[in-house]
Structure formats: structure tokens, C-alpha cells
Amino acid sequence: MAISVAVQKGPMVYAYNEKNQQSFSKSGELVGYTGSTVSVKNGNMVYTYNEKGQQISSHSSH
């Protein structure tokens, strides 16, 4: 199910699906999101997760 929104709440990022149900949460700073991915900065790394919360890529934020 597609990601409808990702929001920053304190130190956590929460991703919600089209039914406004929480899909997953990750610690870090929200960088951005699309309908199928969420990018979260944690330390000096940016991690990208799919709609199931599985990490699909990572790279340095520098």
C-alpha cells in the first residue's frame, strides 16, 4: 500500500498509508518521502525505506 504522508514527531518519523494507518516508524530526521519511499537522516547517513519499512538504500549525507 502506498505511503500517503510521512511526518516528524520529536525524534521519530512516522509513515502512514492511504487508509491513514501507520505503516512504520523510524528514528531520525525526515528528509523527504514519495508514494513508495521515505528517506530518514540518522547521524551522517540517509536511509531510504520502502512502504513496508524495509531499508532499500543508504548514503552519506555529506
N, C-alpha and C positions, 0 to 999 in steps of 0.2 A: 504494500500500500504506500502511496506517495507521501512525502513529507509536505505538510501544508504550512507549517511555521516552526521555527526554532527560536527559542528565547533564552536570554541570560537571566538567571535568578541567583544573585550572590555569586558564589564560586562555581556554580553549576550551569550547564547548558541542557535545556530540555527540548526534545524534538517531539512534535505532535503530528499525527496522521490526519487524513481528510475527515475523519469522524471526530476530530478533536480529542483523540485518546493519546496518552503519552506513549510514544514508541520506544524511546530510550532516553537516558541522561548520561552526561559525561562531565567530568570536572575540567575546568579550564575556561578560556575566554572565547566567546563566539566570534569567528572570523566572517562566516557567511554560510548561506545554505541555498540549495536548489530544490527542485521537486524530488530529487533522488539522493542528494548528499548533504552532509553537514560538516563544516570544517571548524575545528576547535584548536586553539593555541594552548599548549601546555608547556611551560618553560620556554625553551628556544625552538620548539618543534611545533609544526602544524599538522594535525592528524585529520584525515578525511574519512568519514564513516558513511556507509550506505543506509538505506531506510530501515534496516534491521539492527543498526548499531554496530555492525562489523567493520573493523578498520580495513579500508581498501588502499590507502596510501599515506605516506608521511614525508615531510621535507623540513629542512631547516627554515626558520623564519627570517634568517639574515640574508 
